[in-house]
Amino acid sequence: MAIFLNADSKVIVQGMTGAVGMKHTRLMLADGTQVVGGVNPRKAGTTVDIDGTEIAVYGTVAEAMAATGANVSVVFVPPAFTKSAVIEAIDAKMPLVVVITEGIAVKDSAEFYNYSLGSATRIIGPNCPGLISPSQSNVGIIPGDITGPGRIGLVSKSGTLTYQMMYELREFGFSTAIGIGGDPIIGTTHIDCLEAFQNDPETDAIVMIGEIGGDAEERAAEYIKANVTKPVVGYVAGFTAPEGKTMGHAGAIVSGSLGTAAAKQEALEAAGVKVGKTPSETAAKMREIMQGLQQA
């Protein structure tokens, strides 16, 4: 089992013919992902050969879906064109749209997020590494060789910390690992992923990685307390960040006590989450849980 992405997922790449899109299409294919098409209006009707695999390029998302049965799109288009690309995918009723692009204007993200509300489309990102269900499918830029399939679910604001946690817990493996992105406005949230992992019978425990700024982790803590029965381990990046400074991601800014790592840790621990002070300590806490589950 996995959440949002599995071996049957059929993926199209918006921006496949660009340098970045081509590079990561090649890596996704090498990892076993069913990439069934690309979208570029200027190159519609052509095909691209990627290591012996011929992939057709379509003029629109709707055309690509009709021809291939695609149910996932990954977006690698430049920031200025991302809003129109995502709205096109929403209009085509694409079930899952993974927006890798960083540097998108907050106004644009707000507009395509609001446009998606009530639609058939789930958005992951923007400014995220995507998601991977190891040995099944890999959509985005997560390296496919750092972990294998297992029974841990991972949701993270940070791409780099996603990779580190996957590597540190590689002996157990993951059902799905998702980088949701750290921008102020994102589609899929910690809570969305927590709910899906809670409902997935083959996810036994959950790692949640947050970071300073905003109140997403505090809201996730409330959700965990009320709804999640599986063990959750957490980490909050930014314990040493100075107050009032934006650190890294556009959403990571602290105002007074709101959004600090300490406040987030306190909220998570009050919900029964074991919080590590470092990524490695967090992995060690999950390792203890998984060893206990294996012995039970």
C-alpha positions in Angstrom: 0.0 0.0 0.0 1.0 3.6 -0.4 -0.8 7.0 -0.3 -1.5 9.2 -3.3 1.0 7.3 -5.6 1.4 3.6 -6.4 2.6 1.3 -9.2 -0.5 1.9 -11.3 0.0 5.7 -11.3 0.4 7.1 -14.9 2.4 10.2 -15.0 2.7 13.1 -17.4 5.4 15.8 -17.2 4.5 19.4 -17.8 7.7 20.9 -19.0 9.3 17.6 -19.9 11.2 19.0 -22.9 13.1 21.6 -20.8 16.6 20.7 -19.4 15.3 20.2 -15.8 12.2 18.3 -16.9 14.2 16.0 -19.2 16.8 15.2 -16.5 14.2 14.2 -13.9 12.0 12.4 -16.4 15.0 10.2 -17.1 15.5 9.6 -13.4 11.8 8.9 -12.8 11.8 6.3 -15.6 15.0 4.7 -14.2 13.2 4.3 -10.9 10.3 2.5 -12.5 7.8 5.3 -12.7 5.2 5.0 -15.5 5.9 8.3 -17.4 3.4 8.2 -20.2 3.7 11.6 -21.8 4.9 15.2 -21.8 3.1 18.5 -22.3 4.5 21.4 -24.3 2.1 23.3 -26.7 5.0 24.3 -28.9 6.2 20.7 -29.4 2.9 18.9 -29.6 2.9 15.8 -31.9 6.6 15.1 -31.4 8.2 12.3 -29.4 11.3 12.3 -27.1 13.6 9.3 -26.8 14.8 8.9 -23.3 17.3 6.0 -23.0 15.3 4.0 -25.5 11.8 4.9 -24.2 9.7 6.9 -26.7 7.5 9.4 -24.9 4.9 11.4 -26.8 4.5 15.2 -26.3 1.0 16.6 -26.2 -0.3 20.1 -26.6 -2.4 20.2 -23.5 -3.0 18.2 -20.3 -6.5 17.2 -21.4 -5.1 15.7 -24.6 -2.4 13.8 -22.7 -5.0 12.4 -20.3 -7.3 11.4 -23.1 -4.5 9.6 -25.0 -2.7 8.0 -22.0 -5.1 7.7 -19.1 -2.7 9.7 -17.0 -3.7 10.4 -13.4 -0.7 12.3 -12.1 1.1 15.4 -13.5 4.4 16.7 -12.3 5.2 20.4 -13.1 8.7 21.5 -14.1 7.8 24.7 -15.9 9.4 28.1 -15.0 7.8 30.2 -12.2 6.2 32.7 -14.5 4.2 30.0 -16.3 3.4 27.7 -13.3 0.1 29.2 -12.5 -1.3 28.7 -16.0 0.1 25.2 -16.1 -1.5 24.2 -12.8 -4.8 25.8 -13.7 -4.8 23.9 -17.0 -4.3 20.6 -15.1 -7.1 21.5 -12.7 -9.4 22.3 -15.7 -8.6 18.8 -17.1 -9.6 17.2 -13.8 -6.1 15.8 -13.2 -6.4 13.9 -9.8 -2.8 14.7 -8.6 -0.6 17.6 -9.6 2.9 17.7 -8.1 4.4 21.2 -8.4 8.2 21.1 -8.1 8.9 24.6 -9.3 10.4 27.0 -6.7 10.3 30.8 -6.8 6.6 31.1 -7.7 5.0 34.4 -6.7 2.9 33.9 -3.6 0.0 35.7 -5.4 0.2 33.0 -8.2 0.3 30.2 -5.6 -2.7 31.6 -3.8 -4.7 31.9 -7.1 -4.1 28.3 -8.3 -4.6 26.9 -4.8 -7.9 28.8 -4.5 -8.9 27.6 -8.0 -8.3 24.0 -6.9 -10.7 24.2 -4.0 -13.8 22.0 -4.6 -12.1 20.5 -7.7 -11.1 16.9 -8.4 -7.4 17.9 -8.1 -5.0 17.4 -5.2 -2.0 19.7 -5.3 1.4 18.8 -3.7 3.8 21.7 -3.4 4.9 24.1 -4.8 8.6 24.3 -4.1 8.8 20.7 -3.1 10.7 17.5 -3.9 7.6 15.5 -4.7 6.8 12.1 -3.4 7.9 8.5 -3.7 6.3 5.1 -2.9 9.5 3.0 -3.0 9.6 0.2 -5.6 6.3 1.5 -7.0 6.5 5.1 -8.3 8.6 8.2 -7.8 7.3 11.6 -8.9 9.6 14.7 -8.6 13.2 14.9 -7.6 13.7 12.6 -4.7 16.6 10.2 -5.2 15.2 6.7 -5.8 18.1 4.8 -4.3 18.3 6.0 -0.7 15.6 3.7 0.7 13.3 0.8 -0.1 9.7 -0.1 0.6 8.6 -0.5 4.2 5.9 0.5 6.7 6.9 4.1 7.7 5.1 7.1 6.4 7.0 10.4 6.1 5.7 13.9 5.5 8.1 16.8 5.5 8.3 20.5 4.7 12.0 20.2 3.9 13.3 18.4 0.8 16.8 17.8 2.2 15.5 16.5 5.6 13.2 14.2 3.6 16.2 12.6 2.0 18.2 12.4 5.3 15.3 10.7 7.2 14.7 8.2 4.4 18.4 7.3 4.5 18.7 7.1 8.2 15.7 4.7 8.4 16.5 2.8 5.2 16.7 -0.5 7.1 12.9 -0.2 7.7 11.8 1.5 4.5 8.8 3.6 3.7 5.3 3.2 2.4 5.3 6.7 1.0 7.6 9.7 1.6 6.2 13.2 0.7 7.8 16.6 0.6 4.9 19.0 0.9 7.1 22.2 0.4 7.8 25.1 2.7 6.2 28.0 0.9 3.6 30.1 2.8 0.8 28.6 0.6 0.9 24.9 -0.3 -1.7 22.4 -1.5 -1.5 19.2 0.5 -0.7 19.8 4.2 0.8 17.8 7.1 -2.8 17.1 8.2 -3.8 15.7 4.8 -0.9 13.3 4.9 -1.4 12.3 8.5 -5.0 11.4 7.7 -4.0 9.3 4.7 -1.2 7.5 6.6 -3.6 6.8 9.5 -6.0 5.2 7.0 -3.4 3.2 5.2 -3.3 -0.3 6.7 0.3 -0.9 5.6 1.7 2.2 7.3 2.6 1.4 10.9 4.2 4.6 12.1 4.7 8.2 10.9 7.6 10.7 10.8 6.5 14.4 10.5 9.2 17.0 9.8 8.3 20.6 10.2 10.1 23.9 10.5 9.8 27.3 12.1 7.2 29.8 10.9 3.5 29.7 10.7 1.3 27.4 12.8 1.0 24.3 10.5 2.8 22.1 13.1 0.6 23.3 15.9 -2.5 22.5 13.9 -1.1 19.1 13.0 -0.5 18.5 16.7 -4.2 19.1 17.4 -5.1 16.8 14.6 -2.8 14.0 15.9 -4.2 14.3 19.4 -7.8 13.9 18.1 -7.4 11.5 15.2 -4.1 9.6 14.9 -3.6 6.3 16.8 -0.4 5.3 15.1 2.9 6.3 16.7 4.2 9.7 15.4 7.8 11.0 15.7 8.5 14.6 14.9 11.3 17.0 14.1 11.2 20.8 13.8 14.0 22.5 11.9 15.2 25.9 13.2 15.9 25.7 16.9 18.8 28.1 16.5 17.1 30.5 14.1 17.1 34.2 15.2 13.7 35.8 15.8 12.2 37.8 13.0 14.5 36.4 10.2 13.2 34.5 7.3 15.3 31.3 7.2 15.5 29.3 4.0 11.9 28.6 2.9 9.7 31.6 2.3 7.3 30.4 5.0 9.9 30.0 7.7 9.7 33.3 9.6 9.2 33.6 13.4 7.1 36.4 15.0 7.5 36.5 18.8 6.6 33.1 20.3 4.4 32.2 17.3 6.1 29.8 15.0 9.2 29.0 17.1 10.7 25.5 17.1 10.2 25.4 20.9 6.5 26.2 20.7 6.0 23.6 18.0 7.9 21.0 19.9 5.7 21.7 23.0 2.5 21.4 21.0 3.6 18.1 19.4 4.8 16.6 22.7 1.5 17.5 24.3 -0.2 15.5 21.5 2.0 12.4 22.3 4.5 12.9 19.5 8.1 12.0 20.3 10.2 15.0 19.1 13.9 14.8 18.4 16.3 17.7 18.7 18.2 16.6 15.6 17.3 14.6 12.5 19.4 11.7 13.7 17.8 11.7 17.2 14.4 11.8 15.5 15.4 8.8 13.4 16.6 7.0 16.6 13.2 7.5 18.2 11.5 6.0 15.2 14.0 3.1 15.1 13.0 2.2 18.7 9.3 2.3 17.8 9.8 0.1 14.7 11.9 -2.4 16.6 9.2 -2.6 19.3 6.5 -3.2 16.6 8.6 -5.9 15.0 9.0 -7.6 18.4 5.3 -7.3 19.3 
